[in-house]
């Protein structure tokens, strides 16, 4: 098992899309440079302050690129310090700038946060070569030496933990999206089955009356053509849905007509008010099921996270080409609490996007939270 784990770590890829130099990186570089210059100017017991200053600047310079090129930045910084420490050992001179050590701790964190498995192993080897050399260059007690090793190991462990935490978060988000796709696939299956059943019935009726009433048979063919067109659109939507399970359930899905059941009589808090307005007769079943799920999830989130909420207002309005859904609560919880409440918002946004709609959730007014979704009546992906 241990060899497999080591091979897995060795083959681990780099995190995707690392950010390049950011404004705060240049602020950090400026602060460390100022610190280095001040140390070189003030301290009196250092040998060759200009050389130490140049070495410190060489260690600080790669910091802005530590995410995009973690191994190169680590190699440049630690190789420079290693050469400097070897020179100090040969010339029997002491003294070093603390700013360079601070830069190496940041680079160690970045190496394990943004580097691949191979880069982390190579960078760790460079660090482990430098540590005993710098210990010889600046002799310290055993406790200080152990503490120095501990600092660098802690920085490495912290970077690795941050990387795996982000990776786990991405994996959880992908699982949520996959579940939403599977749910949507089941709902689209119900829609296609409905249209195909209608086509079969119309075809049977048209064949029965074709001889006696040809004009009525033509009407039946027109109905079949319309149903077939809609079925083809739904099938194209299904093709684009990624499936994660080989045994999905094809149970009928709820729709617009089931939303009214969420309304409460005011005996429990928060009170749920439901308002349905407009036409929903020709609404795609997939859109109806999506609206039901969005309302259901929004109410669940309000009950869990809207502190001191007394009312949740649900409004579904059918327009000529789209359906608008808004869910408002009068709770006092802030945006940060809602944003960290789980994957409900991710699932709702994914569901709306796959049907060609839009989704927004955030604070509304002085207090409270609003969920708003607009879905096209046909539910065709864009």
Number of C-alpha atoms within 10 A of each C-alpha: 5 7 8 9 10 12 11 12 15 15 12 15 14 18 16 8 9 14 12 13 14 10 9 10 15 14 12 15 18 14 12 21 19 13 16 22 18 13 18 21 13 9 12 10 11 17 17 13 19 13 12 21 22 15 23 28 21 20 26 27 19 21 24 22 20 27 24 21 19 25 28 15 27 29 19 16 26 27 19 18 24 22 15 20 26 16 13 20 16 9 11 12 16 15 17 25 20 13 21 24 17 14 24 23 17 18 32 29 25 29 31 28 26 27 27 20 20 16 22 26 17 15 24 21 11 17 21 13 14 19 17 14 18 19 15 13 23 16 12 11 9 9 8 12 15 11 12 14 14 12 14 21 16 15 21 22 16 16 22 19 15 16 19 13 12 13 13 12 12 12 12 13 16 14 15 18 20 19 17 23 22 20 21 25 25 20 24 26 19 18 20 22 12 14 20 17 12 15 21 12 13 20 16 11 15 21 13 12 15 14 11 9 11 13 13 15 20 14 13 22 18 13 16 21 13 13 20 17 13 18 20 13 16 23 17 13 19 20 10 12 18 15 19 12 10 6 7 12 12 13 10 12 20 17 18 19 12 12 21 15 9 15 15 14 9 12 7 10 14 22 19 21 18 18 12 16 12 11 12 18 8 8 19 20 23 27 27 23 23 26 26 23 20 25 25 14 16 26 22 13 16 24 20 11 16 24 16 15 19 16 21 26 18 24 17 24 16 20 14 10 10 17 24 19 21 19 24 22 28 22 21 16 18 16 15 10 11 20 14 10 12 12 14 18 21 15 23 26 19 19 25 23 18 20 22 16 23 18 18 14 20 15 19 14 9 8 15 23 24 21 22 19 22 22 26 22 24 20 25 18 16 9
